[in-house]
Amino acid sequence: MAMQMLMVCLLGALLCQMWSSAEPHHKEEELRPHTVYPWRNQGKGMVRVKRDWIIPPIRVLENSKQVPEDLVQIKSDKIFTGEVIYKLEGPGVDQEPKNLFEIDDKTGVIRSKRPLDREKYNSFTLKAFALSPSGERLENPTTIEIVVLDQNDNRPAFIRSQFVGTVSEFSVPGTSVMSVSATDADDPMTENAYLSYSIIGQESIPANAVTKTMFGINNQTGAIYTRDVGLDREVVKGFRLKLQVADMGGMGLTTEGVAIIHVSDINNHAPQFDPALYRMTAVENRQDYEIGRVNVTDRDEPGTGNWEAKYFISNDPNGNFAITTDRATNQGILKVQQPLDYEAQSEYVLTLTVENANALSNKAPNLPVSTARVLVTVVNENEAPHFREDPINVVVLESVSPGTLLKSNIAFDPDNSVLRYEISRDPERWLDINRDTGDILAKRTFNMRSPHVKNNIYTAAVKVTDADGVSTTATVVITLKETNDFPPVLFPLSGSVCSSVRQSSGLVVSAVDEDLPPHAAPFIFEMVDYLSLNWTIIQVNDTHAVLQPVMQLEAGEYVVTVMVSDSGSPALSSFYQVNVTVCLCDAFGDCKSEVGAILGSSVGLSFIALVIIMASIALLLLLLVLAAAITTCGRRHHIKKGTGLLVGESEDDIRDNVLNYDEQGGGEEDENAFNIDMLWNPHDVPPTLGSYHPGSGVPRGKQPLRKDTPHNLPSPIYPRRPSADPTDIEDYINDGLEAADNDPNVPPYDTALIYDYEGDGSLAGSLSSITSGSSDGDQDYDYLNDWGPRFQKLANMYDPR
C-alpha cells in the first residue's frame, strides 16, 4: 500500500521548488515549511516506485553553527479522528552515533542537534513512522536519507615526513628522480581535495655548491625531475628541497614537506698509481708472505665498486708472485706465492696495472691505463736440504733379503753442503741407511702381519742434515708385496662318515692360509692315490672340499692322506692325515651307538630274540646265586660256637670297625663282591669296604629321603664294640643291619650312594689287622676255603702257598 503521508519542507537552500517570480506572495512561502503530498499523482521532487514514494536526499552542510537546525517536516494528509504521533529511528537517533537528530512527535519536524562532521559520517538513513496514541501504525514507515555536505576543513598532508631519492651525477635535464605524494581528508569529489604540488626552496649539500635551480616538480602528480645540467658528485653530494602541497588546486589550505636528493657516483675516474716505482726485497725459499704494498688514487666514492681497485701482474709467467686488494685502504698487497731461489734468479722486475671493479663510464676522461714497476731483490739464505721426493716411495717383496738396496740418491743440498743421513723413525727396525750417501737398505726380512703394516704399507721416516745443522725430514712409504711363505692348513683332522655310500654325505674339510691373496685361496684338494685308494675328495668351492669313500667300507677307524695346495706362485702344498671314523648311520645320517647299530642292522638276531636270551641268562644267574646262598647258610650253622670265623686274639676287637654300607662293589665283573651280598639283608645294598657317613655321601639337598619315616630324627646308636666277644661275626653284622634299617636319616634301600674318603689314621685299621696277636706265619687260614666263594678272595690273600 502506498504511503499516504509526507509534507516535506526544505529549509535554507532546499526550499520547495514551487516558486514563481510573477507572484510575490510565493516569496513568503519559501521561508515557511512546505507541504508535499507524495501519495498524490502530481508532485515535484518525488519519484513514485511501484506503490511507494522515494523522497530525494536531504543535504546538510557539515560544521553548521546553527544548532539545533530544522531539516525536514514530515506530515500525514490522512484525516484521523485522533492525535498523530511521529517517531524517528536509525543511526544518529537511537543508534550510534546517537543524539545527532530528533523529531517533534507532534509536528513531525526533524532537527539536527549537533554540528555534523562529514569526515566521520557522510550520510544517514532514517526511518519515520506515523503512529496513533495507542502505538498503532497509521502509515507505512518512510525512509529519510540525510547527506552531509563537505566543507574545506582539512589541510592536505604528505604521506612521509621526509622523502629521499637518488640521481646519478651528470644526469641530463628531464631525468626522473622521485615522486612525492599527499592526502586530503575532504571529499575527493570536490575542489576541497584537489591537490597541487610545488617546490618552494632548494639547498645544496654542501651549502652553496650549486645555486641554480636543478629540479622541478609536476604540480599534479608530484614527480620530481632534473631541470638543468651540472650534477657532479665531486662538487655537490646532494640537495634538500622544500615542498608545498595545497588543496583547491593550489588556492586552498597548504602543507610543507622535505625531499632529500643524493647525487650518486658514476665511475668517471680511473685509478692512478702513486708513485709509479717501488723497490722491495724477498727472502728465498719462503712462500705466501707479504713483501710490500702499492698505492693508487681514485676520486670516485670510496667503498664502492667505482673506487675499488683490482691489480694485475703483467710479466710473471711462472706465478712466483701474487697481488691482492686491501678492501679498507684500496692498496695492492704484493706477496711471494712460490719459493724463490737466489741461485737461480736474484732479481725480478714486475709490471703492475690497475683498474676498477666496475667498468668505467663513457663520461670518464679517455686516459691510458695506469701502470707501475716493482723491483724485487731476492735475499740469499742457507737453505735446508731437499728430498727429491716426499714421501719416498718404495715397492718391495716382503721376503726381501737383508742388505738389499731399496732407494738411493734421495736428497740434495742447494748450497752444495755435505749431508748426513739417518733413520728417524722405524718402529720395526727393518731399515738401514748409509749416513754419507743416503742409500736405504733392508736390514731384515719384512713381515706383512706386523701391526705397523696397514693395507700392505709400512711407514718410516728419514732425516737429512747439512753442515750448518739445518735438517729436513721425509716420509718413507714402503709398499710390501705378498710372497707365498706359508703352506695351507687343513682342518678338521678327524670326523665320521657313514659306511653306506648312499647314506654318506662325506666329511667336509677346509683350508686356511696365513698368506694374503693372491697366495692363499683358492685351494686345491687332492688325494694321494697310493695311500688312500678307497677314498676320494670333491672340491666344493675355493676353500672347502668333501672327503668321501668310493665304496662301502666296514665300520672302523681309517687314516686318509689329503694334500692341499694354495694359489701362490710358486704354489705351496702340505699333506695331512685325516682320522675318519666309518660308522653305521640311522635314517638321518647320524652315527648309531654299538647297541643301536646291532639292533638296527639287518644282520644277526632280532630284537625280540635278543631280549629273550638276555632274560634267560639273568634268570639263570639269579638261580645260581640263590643256590650258593642256601649252601653257605647250611654250612654256617654247623660251625662250632667256640671256634669262630676268625681265629686269633687281638687287643683290639676289629669286628666293631665293620659298618653297614650302601655302595656296591666292583661292578658286574666282580663276582666275589657280588656274592658277598648273600650275607646281608636281601632288601639292602651289598656292602663294600669303607665307612658310610649319613648325610655326607650326597651333596645337601640332592640325597633322596625315605618316605616311610619322619625326617630329621636322631639316628640310632650303631654297635661299635660288643660287651662280649662274639663267636660268629654274623650276629655282629646283623645287629648293624638292624640299626641301619631303623635309621630314618639314611636314604631308601634302592638308592645308589656316594661315600666320602675316610682319610688316614682310622681307628678301624685295615683288613690286614683282622688277625690274632701272633704273626701270619702262626695262623692257619685254611678254614677260609671252607666258607664258600664269598670268602675265596680273602682266603687267597692268606694262602701260605
PyMOL commands that set and color helices and strands:
alter all, ss='L'
color gray80, all
select helices_A, chain A and resi 25-29+191-193+248-250+594-600+607-636+654-657+671-679+729-741+767-769+776-778+782-787+789-797
alter helices_A, ss='H'
color red, helices_A
select strands_A, chain A and resi 47-49+52-54+58-61+69-73+85-89+101-103+109-112+123-131+142-149+157-158+162-168+176-179+182-183+196-205+215-217+223-226+238-246+254-264+272-273+277-283+289-294+296-297+309-313+321-325+332-336+347-356+371-379+386-387+392-397+405-407+411-412+420-425+431-433+440-442+453-454+457-465+471-481+489-491+494-498+507-512+524-527+535-539+544-549+556-565+573-583
alter strands_A, ss='S'
color yellow, strands_A
deselect
rebuild
show_as cartoon
